[in-house]
Amino acid sequence: MRVIKRIVILLLLPAAAFGAGPRLQVLHNFTGGGDGSSPSTALVADSSGNLYGTTGEGGSTNGCFGGIGCGVVFELSPPKRIGGSWKETILYRFTGGSDGAGPHSSLVFDTAGNLYGTTTLGGDLGNQLCAGFYNSGCGVVFELSPQGDGWSETTLYTFEGAGDGAFPLGSLVFDLSGNLYGTASLGGGGGECITGELLGCGTIFELSPNGSGVWTEATIYQFQGLPDGAIPKAGMVLDRRGNLYGTTVAGGAQGYGTVFELSPPLQQGGTWDEGAIYSFPASTPEPPGVMLDSQGNLYGTSDSGSGSVFELTPSAGAWIENTIYSFKGQKNAGPTALVMDKSGNLYGALGGPQCGALYRLENENDLWSEEQLDFVKGNEGPCGPGGALIFGKSEALYGTSVRGGTCSGYGCGTVFGILP
């Protein structure tokens, strides 16, 4: 593996960390109790350097649809002195009722500092369409607003599983007008995509505020399975023209999932136009979402073979796919979604044969080289990356792991950072 020589320190502190012995630190070990357990999504950072995230489990010792606890929203605040401890604050513990349960999506801020996300379960517990999951409900969209010394949770929308979809797993995205967009992994009323489950291959929805605290939901697309794709589990990205891009885990030309584009209607009230711009050629269990660069190119990862990173480039009304890097050696299960630094280098995480690894890809004249930082099994560090990495204050890298840490057994997960 060659050494990367050209490092711009001011812009690439994470790259400098990778190239000169990274300072991987565990910022928080989850206990599986009141602070949550098994974070499986990316974090979000504010301008002060605080980190926010969700755990799909924990929060209480009570049972929640077959698990322990219904999940939490947490905040991690950096220490005031270098080398100090990060402080975790629980912003909200889900109860599994109308407020939802199992937040398996990352959060998104609005301009006023409110947080938004989805829960996979909970909501309308009397809904029989989603009764196969312990009468668990079809999921909700929620808002958390700072109120004095605490945070207030509001359910903005409750899914019913028919035309609107069910079981949202992906993160939300705002447009410039303040509308929210997201995906529901099943439901929608189309054909049967999973035997024995409710009808429908998933949906894309829009939530629009009316200015008085009320949000209106519109289902803007229902997946059919072929050739458009089926079961959208990841969040989406939005380009400058209002087009949405995301992935599905099934359907498409090969049946292994798609990267799709959803274009807004030309006139208000018109129909959104969806098309699969790429079909995965081989089995890619639960491909993560895609990343959009400033030039309009999309980047994503595939789990086929030992794992790979691909680029989709728009050209004359079509999209050209190019595999820019293939991982070598043992099976690298579950590569996460990507993040790009200011110089166009890509960062991501791999599930790996043991505890996984972080990696950095540098582009030099269209040749991509890799540096990897392995998680070491058994040292109470991170194990099993939980979602995409993010850049925080001072260009530090942060992420979550589903397992690892000091909790008994395999660990209840961690928040970690690569700090400059």
C-alpha positions as CSV (number, residue, x, y, z in Angstrom):
1,M,0.0,0.0,0.0
2,R,1.6,3.3,-1.1
3,V,2.0,6.2,1.2
4,I,0.0,9.3,0.4
5,K,2.4,12.2,0.1
6,R,0.4,15.2,-0.7
7,I,-1.6,16.1,2.4
8,V,-3.0,19.6,2.9
9,I,-3.1,19.8,6.7
10,L,-5.6,22.6,7.0
11,L,-8.2,21.0,4.8
12,L,-7.5,17.3,5.3
13,L,-7.1,16.7,9.0
14,P,-8.8,13.3,8.8
15,A,-6.5,12.4,5.8
16,A,-3.5,13.5,7.9
17,A,-4.8,11.3,10.7
18,F,-5.0,8.3,8.3
19,G,-1.6,8.9,6.8
20,A,0.3,9.5,10.1
21,G,-1.3,7.1,12.6
22,P,-4.9,7.9,13.2
23,R,-6.1,8.8,16.7
24,L,-9.1,6.5,16.9
25,Q,-11.0,7.3,20.1
26,V,-14.1,5.8,21.6
27,L,-16.2,8.8,22.7
28,H,-19.1,6.9,24.3
29,N,-19.8,3.3,25.2
30,F,-23.5,2.4,25.3
31,T,-24.7,0.4,28.3
32,G,-27.8,-1.1,26.8
33,G,-29.9,0.6,29.6
34,G,-31.2,4.1,29.7
35,D,-28.6,5.5,27.3
36,G,-29.6,3.2,24.5
37,S,-28.1,0.3,22.6
38,S,-26.8,-0.7,19.1
39,P,-26.6,2.6,17.2
40,S,-27.0,1.7,13.5
41,T,-27.0,5.0,11.7
42,A,-24.9,8.0,10.9
43,L,-24.6,10.9,13.3
44,V,-25.3,14.6,12.6
45,A,-23.2,17.5,14.0
46,D,-24.0,21.1,14.9
47,S,-21.8,24.1,14.6
48,S,-20.7,23.8,18.2
49,G,-19.3,20.3,17.7
50,N,-22.1,18.5,19.5
51,L,-23.1,15.1,17.9
52,Y,-26.6,13.8,17.7
53,G,-27.8,10.3,16.9
54,T,-30.3,7.5,17.5
55,T,-30.3,4.0,18.8
56,G,-32.9,1.5,17.7
57,E,-32.9,-0.3,21.1
58,G,-32.5,0.5,24.7
59,G,-33.7,3.5,26.6
60,S,-35.5,1.4,29.2
61,T,-35.4,-2.2,30.5
62,N,-39.0,-2.8,29.4
63,G,-39.8,-5.0,26.4
64,C,-40.6,-3.3,23.1
65,F,-42.0,-5.5,20.3
66,G,-39.6,-8.3,21.1
67,G,-36.6,-6.2,22.0
68,I,-35.4,-4.3,25.1
69,G,-36.3,-0.7,25.1
70,C,-37.8,1.3,22.1
71,G,-34.7,3.4,21.3
72,V,-33.5,6.9,22.1
73,V,-32.3,10.1,20.6
74,F,-29.0,11.2,22.2
75,E,-26.6,14.1,22.2
76,L,-22.8,13.9,22.8
77,S,-21.1,17.1,23.9
78,P,-17.3,17.5,23.4
79,P,-15.1,18.1,26.5
80,K,-14.1,21.6,27.4
81,R,-10.4,20.5,27.7
82,I,-8.5,18.3,25.3
83,G,-8.4,14.7,26.6
84,G,-11.6,15.1,28.6
85,S,-14.7,13.0,28.5
86,W,-17.6,13.5,26.1
87,K,-21.0,13.9,27.8
88,E,-24.0,12.0,26.7
89,T,-27.5,13.5,27.2
90,I,-30.7,11.6,26.3
91,L,-33.0,14.0,24.4
92,Y,-35.9,11.5,24.1
93,R,-36.8,7.9,25.0
94,F,-39.4,6.3,22.8
95,T,-42.3,4.5,24.4
96,G,-43.5,2.3,21.5
97,G,-46.9,4.0,21.4
98,S,-48.1,6.9,19.2
99,D,-44.6,8.4,19.5
100,G,-43.0,5.5,17.6
101,A,-40.4,2.8,18.3
102,G,-37.1,1.8,16.8
103,P,-35.5,4.9,15.3
104,H,-33.2,3.3,12.7
105,S,-32.6,6.5,10.7
106,S,-30.1,9.3,11.2
107,L,-31.4,12.8,12.1
108,V,-31.7,16.0,10.1
109,F,-31.7,19.6,11.4
110,D,-33.9,22.4,10.2
111,T,-32.7,26.1,10.2
112,A,-34.3,26.7,13.6
113,G,-32.4,23.8,15.3
114,N,-35.2,21.3,15.4
115,L,-34.4,17.6,14.7
116,Y,-36.4,15.3,12.5
117,G,-36.3,11.5,12.0
118,T,-38.3,8.4,11.6
119,T,-39.1,5.3,13.6
120,T,-39.6,1.9,12.0
121,L,-42.4,0.8,14.3
122,G,-45.0,2.3,16.6
123,G,-47.6,4.8,15.8
124,D,-51.1,3.4,15.2
125,L,-50.9,0.1,17.2
126,G,-54.5,-0.8,16.2
127,N,-53.5,-0.9,12.5
128,Q,-54.0,-4.5,11.3
129,L,-51.9,-4.1,8.2
130,C,-48.8,-4.0,10.3
131,A,-50.0,-6.4,12.9
132,G,-47.4,-9.1,12.0
133,F,-44.8,-7.3,14.1
134,Y,-46.4,-7.7,17.6
135,N,-49.2,-5.3,16.7
136,S,-46.4,-2.8,16.4
137,G,-47.7,-0.1,14.1
138,C,-46.3,1.0,10.8
139,G,-43.9,3.7,12.0
140,V,-43.9,7.5,12.3
141,V,-42.1,10.7,11.4
142,F,-41.1,12.8,14.4
143,E,-39.8,16.2,15.4
144,L,-37.7,17.1,18.4
145,S,-37.7,20.7,19.5
146,P,-35.5,22.3,22.1
147,Q,-37.7,23.6,25.0
148,G,-35.8,25.4,27.8
149,D,-33.6,22.7,29.5
150,G,-35.2,19.8,27.5
151,W,-36.6,18.7,24.2
152,S,-40.2,18.1,23.2
153,E,-41.2,15.3,20.8
154,T,-44.0,15.7,18.3
155,T,-45.3,13.0,15.9
156,L,-45.7,14.7,12.5
157,Y,-47.1,11.8,10.6
158,T,-48.3,8.2,11.4
159,F,-48.0,5.6,8.6
160,E,-50.9,3.3,7.9
161,G,-49.3,0.9,5.5
162,A,-51.7,1.1,2.6
163,G,-51.2,3.9,0.1
164,D,-48.7,5.8,2.2
165,G,-46.3,2.9,3.0
166,A,-44.9,1.4,6.2
167,F,-41.7,0.8,8.2
168,P,-39.5,3.8,7.2
169,L,-35.8,3.1,7.7
170,G,-34.0,5.8,5.9
171,S,-33.1,9.4,6.9
172,L,-35.1,12.4,5.8
173,V,-34.0,15.3,3.5
174,F,-35.1,18.9,3.3
175,D,-35.6,20.9,0.2
176,L,-35.1,24.7,0.0
177,S,-38.8,25.3,0.7
178,G,-38.8,23.4,4.0
179,N,-40.5,20.2,2.7
180,L,-39.3,16.8,4.0
181,Y,-38.8,13.8,1.8
182,G,-38.3,10.2,2.8
183,T,-38.8,6.5,2.0
184,A,-41.0,3.8,3.5
185,S,-39.6,0.3,3.0
186,L,-42.8,-1.6,2.4
187,G,-46.5,-1.0,1.8
188,G,-48.0,1.4,-0.7
189,G,-50.7,-1.0,-2.0
190,G,-48.9,-2.5,-5.0
191,G,-47.9,-6.1,-5.5
192,E,-46.5,-8.4,-2.9
193,C,-42.7,-7.9,-2.5
194,I,-42.1,-10.0,0.7
195,T,-44.2,-13.2,1.1
196,G,-46.6,-12.9,3.9
197,E,-46.1,-9.2,4.5
198,L,-48.5,-6.3,3.6
199,L,-48.9,-5.4,0.0
200,G,-46.6,-3.0,-1.6
201,C,-42.9,-2.6,-2.5
202,G,-42.4,0.7,-0.6
203,T,-43.0,4.4,-1.2
204,I,-41.5,7.8,-1.4
205,F,-43.3,10.5,0.6
206,E,-43.3,14.3,1.0
207,L,-44.2,16.2,4.2
208,S,-45.1,19.8,3.7
209,P,-45.5,22.3,6.6
210,N,-48.4,24.8,6.6
211,G,-46.8,27.3,8.9
212,S,-48.9,26.5,12.0
213,G,-47.3,23.3,13.1
214,V,-49.3,21.0,10.9
215,W,-47.7,18.9,8.2
216,T,-49.4,17.4,5.2
217,E,-48.2,14.0,3.8
218,A,-48.3,13.1,0.1
219,T,-47.2,9.8,-1.4
220,I,-45.3,10.9,-4.5
221,Y,-44.2,7.5,-5.7
222,Q,-45.1,3.8,-5.1
223,F,-42.6,1.2,-6.1
224,Q,-43.7,-1.7,-8.3
225,G,-40.7,-4.0,-8.1
226,L,-39.9,-4.3,-11.8
227,P,-38.2,-2.4,-13.4
228,D,-38.2,0.5,-11.0
229,G,-37.0,-1.3,-7.8
230,A,-38.5,-2.5,-4.6
231,I,-38.0,-2.0,-0.8
232,P,-36.2,1.3,-0.4
233,K,-34.4,1.1,3.0
234,A,-32.0,3.9,2.7
235,G,-32.5,7.7,2.7
236,M,-32.2,9.9,-0.3
237,V,-30.1,12.9,-1.5
238,L,-31.5,15.9,-3.3
239,D,-29.7,17.8,-6.2
240,R,-30.0,21.5,-7.1
241,R,-32.9,20.8,-9.6
242,G,-35.0,19.0,-7.0
243,N,-34.3,15.5,-8.2
244,L,-34.1,12.8,-5.5
245,Y,-31.7,9.9,-5.6
246,G,-31.7,6.7,-3.6
247,T,-31.4,2.9,-3.6
248,T,-33.7,-0.1,-3.3
249,V,-32.6,-3.5,-2.0
250,A,-34.6,-5.5,-4.6
251,G,-36.3,-5.3,-8.0
252,G,-34.7,-3.6,-11.0
253,A,-33.5,-5.3,-14.2
254,Q,-31.5,-8.0,-12.4
255,G,-33.7,-8.3,-9.3
256,Y,-30.9,-7.3,-7.0
257,G,-31.9,-3.6,-6.4
258,T,-31.5,-0.3,-8.0
259,V,-30.2,3.3,-7.8
260,F,-33.2,5.4,-8.7
261,E,-33.9,9.0,-9.7
262,L,-37.2,10.7,-8.9
263,S,-37.8,14.0,-10.8
264,P,-40.3,16.6,-9.7
265,P,-43.3,17.4,-11.9
266,L,-43.1,20.2,-14.4
267,Q,-46.3,21.7,-13.1
268,Q,-47.6,22.0,-9.6
269,G,-49.8,19.0,-8.9
270,G,-48.3,16.9,-11.6
271,T,-46.7,13.5,-11.4
272,W,-43.2,12.7,-10.2
273,D,-41.1,10.8,-12.8
274,E,-39.1,7.8,-11.4
275,G,-36.5,5.8,-13.3
276,A,-33.9,3.2,-12.3
277,I,-30.6,4.7,-13.4
278,Y,-28.6,1.7,-12.3
279,S,-29.5,-1.9,-11.5
280,F,-27.1,-3.9,-9.2
281,P,-25.8,-6.8,-11.3
282,A,-25.4,-9.3,-8.4
283,S,-26.7,-9.8,-4.9
284,T,-26.0,-6.7,-2.8
285,P,-27.7,-7.2,0.5
286,E,-29.3,-3.9,1.6
287,P,-27.2,-1.4,-0.4
288,P,-26.8,1.9,1.5
289,G,-27.8,5.2,0.0
290,V,-25.8,7.2,-2.5
291,M,-23.7,10.3,-2.1
292,L,-23.9,13.3,-4.5
293,D,-20.8,15.5,-5.2
294,S,-20.8,19.1,-6.3
295,Q,-20.5,18.1,-10.0
296,G,-23.7,16.0,-9.9
297,N,-22.0,12.6,-9.8
298,L,-23.3,9.9,-7.5
299,Y,-21.1,7.5,-5.5
300,G,-22.2,4.3,-3.8
301,T,-21.0,1.0,-2.5
302,S,-21.8,-2.6,-3.4
303,D,-21.5,-5.7,-1.2
304,S,-21.0,-8.1,-4.2
305,G,-17.7,-10.0,-4.2
306,S,-15.3,-8.5,-1.7
307,G,-17.1,-5.2,-1.9
308,S,-16.7,-2.2,-4.3
309,V,-17.2,1.5,-4.7
310,F,-18.9,2.8,-7.9
311,E,-19.5,6.2,-9.5
312,L,-22.5,7.2,-11.6
313,T,-21.9,10.1,-14.0
314,P,-24.7,11.8,-16.0
315,S,-24.0,11.9,-19.7
316,A,-26.4,13.0,-22.5
317,G,-29.5,12.0,-20.6
318,A,-28.1,8.7,-19.4
319,W,-25.9,7.6,-16.5
320,I,-22.5,5.9,-16.9
321,E,-21.4,3.5,-14.2
322,N,-17.8,3.0,-13.3
323,T,-16.4,0.8,-10.6
324,I,-13.7,3.0,-9.1
325,Y,-12.4,0.6,-6.5
326,S,-12.7,-3.1,-5.6
327,F,-11.7,-4.2,-2.2
328,K,-9.3,-7.0,-2.0
329,G,-8.8,-10.0,0.3
330,Q,-11.5,-11.4,2.5
331,K,-15.1,-10.7,2.2
332,N,-15.8,-7.1,3.3
333,A,-19.4,-7.3,4.2
334,G,-21.7,-4.3,4.3
335,P,-19.8,-1.3,3.1
336,T,-21.6,1.8,4.4
337,A,-22.6,4.9,2.5
338,L,-19.8,7.3,1.6
339,V,-18.7,10.8,2.6
340,M,-16.3,13.1,0.6
341,D,-13.8,15.7,1.9
342,K,-13.0,19.0,0.3
343,S,-10.4,17.5,-2.0
344,G,-12.6,14.8,-3.3
345,N,-11.3,11.9,-1.2
346,L,-13.9,9.3,-0.1
347,Y,-14.3,7.8,3.3
348,G,-16.4,4.9,4.4
349,A,-16.6,1.8,6.6
350,L,-16.6,-1.9,6.1
351,G,-18.3,-4.7,8.1
352,G,-15.3,-6.9,7.4
353,P,-14.8,-10.5,8.4
354,Q,-14.3,-9.6,12.1
355,C,-15.1,-6.1,13.5
356,G,-14.7,-4.2,10.3
357,A,-12.6,-1.2,9.2
358,L,-12.6,2.4,8.1
359,Y,-11.1,3.4,4.8
360,R,-10.0,6.4,2.8
361,L,-9.8,6.5,-1.0
362,E,-7.7,9.1,-2.7
363,N,-8.1,10.0,-6.4
364,E,-5.0,10.8,-8.3
365,N,-5.5,11.1,-12.1
366,D,-8.5,8.7,-11.9
367,L,-6.5,6.1,-10.1
368,W,-7.9,5.4,-6.6
369,S,-5.7,4.2,-3.7
370,E,-6.9,3.0,-0.4
371,E,-5.7,3.3,3.2
372,Q,-7.5,1.2,5.8
373,L,-7.8,1.4,9.6
374,D,-9.0,-1.9,11.1
375,F,-11.1,-2.3,14.2
376,V,-9.3,-4.7,16.5
377,K,-11.6,-7.4,17.9
378,G,-11.7,-7.9,21.6
379,N,-10.2,-4.6,22.9
380,E,-13.5,-3.0,23.8
381,G,-13.3,-0.7,20.8
382,P,-15.8,-0.3,18.0
383,C,-17.1,-3.4,16.3
384,G,-19.4,-3.5,13.3
385,P,-19.8,0.0,11.7
386,G,-23.3,1.4,12.3
387,G,-23.6,3.8,9.4
388,A,-21.9,6.4,7.3
389,L,-19.1,8.5,8.7
390,I,-19.5,12.3,9.0
391,F,-17.3,15.3,9.3
392,G,-17.7,17.4,12.4
393,K,-16.0,20.5,13.8
394,S,-12.3,20.9,12.8
395,E,-12.9,18.3,10.1
396,A,-12.8,15.4,12.6
397,L,-14.4,12.1,11.4
398,Y,-17.1,10.5,13.6
399,G,-19.1,7.3,13.4
400,T,-21.0,4.6,15.3
401,S,-20.6,0.9,15.8
402,V,-23.5,-1.5,16.4
403,R,-21.4,-3.7,18.7
404,G,-18.2,-3.3,20.7
405,G,-17.5,-1.2,23.8
406,T,-17.5,-2.1,27.5
407,C,-21.1,-3.5,27.7
408,S,-21.2,-7.3,28.5
409,G,-21.3,-9.9,25.7
410,Y,-20.6,-8.5,22.3
411,G,-21.0,-5.0,23.4
412,C,-23.9,-2.5,23.1
413,G,-22.1,-0.3,20.6
414,T,-20.1,2.9,20.6
415,V,-19.6,6.4,19.2
416,F,-16.1,6.9,17.9
417,G,-14.0,9.6,16.4
418,I,-10.8,10.1,14.4
419,L,-9.6,13.3,15.9
420,P,-7.0,15.7,14.6
